[in-house]
């Protein structure tokens, strides 16, 4: 289990290197390379698929850019997270709500 940062400005979801290792992935596996932008652009990244489960919701398969860096949190970004879940932000209350998306992509 890992905590994740919900980042509506991130294009992709990102997984730190140590979390991928803990989940049993090996960096030397034949995994497709992906490019990251911003602060993570200097680090190699590989595409991995896994199923995530948020308490109270059904698990969903998601794609992650598995970064060679450990100096990042798990990031839940536009590419897959916001396809499966609708998120409503309440800025003045410093809170948000998550619901299963009404138009699931399958």
N, C-alpha and C positions, 0 to 999 in steps of 0.2 A: 504494500500500500504506500502511496506517495501523495503528498499534497501538490496541487497544481495552481498555477497563476492563470486566471482567466484574462486573456489579452485580446480585446476586440480589434486592436490595431495590428496584430500579428497575422501575417498571411498563412503561415503553417503552424502546426503544433510541433513542439520541440521537446526532446527527451535528453537529459544530461547523460554523459557517458557512463557513470557509475550505476545509474538506474537501469540502463540497457544491459549492463553486465549482470546485475542482480536478477534481471528477468531471464537470463540465460542466452542472450545474444553474444556472438563473438565478432569482434571488429574485423577479423580476417575472413569472415564468411563472404560469399559472393553476393553482396547487397548493392543495389544501385546507389550511385552517388547523387547527392542533391546539393544545391548551393543555397546558402543562407545569406541574408542581408544584414545591414546594420552592424551592431557590435559583434555578431557571430560570424560575419563574412570571412574572417581569417581562419576559422576552424573547419576542418573536414566534417562532412555529415553524410549519413547513409539513410536510405528510406527503409523503414520497418513498419509492419502492420501488427497491431495487437488489439485486444478487446479491452475497453475501459468500462468500468461500472461506477456510477455515482450512486451513493446510498439513496434508496427510494426510487431508482430508475432502472430500466432494463439495460444490460450491457450492450455496447455498440462497437463494431470493428472500426478502428481509426488508423490513419496513416500518421506517422511521426517522422520528423527529421531527427535522427539520433546523432547528436553532436559529439565531437571528440572532446568537448569542454565539459568540465564539472562546475564551472563558475556561473551556472544558470539554474533557475528552477525548472520544473516541468511547466511548459507553457502550452495552454490550450488556446489555439488560434482559430482563424477563419476556416481553414481547410480541415476539416471534418467536424470539429466541435459544433460550429454554428449551423451545420447542416442537420444535425441530430437534435439540437436543443435550441429553444427560444429563450433568450435572456433579456430580462427587463431590469434596467438600472434605475435606482432611485437615489440620485446624487445627494439630495438634501438630507436623506435619511442614512446615507452611507451604507446602502444595502442593495441587494439584487435578488431577483427571483429566477429560477430555472424551471422550464417546462419542456416536455417532449415536443419536438417540432410537429406541427400539424401536417406538413407535407414531407414525410420521410422519403429519402432518396432511394427507396427500394420497394 
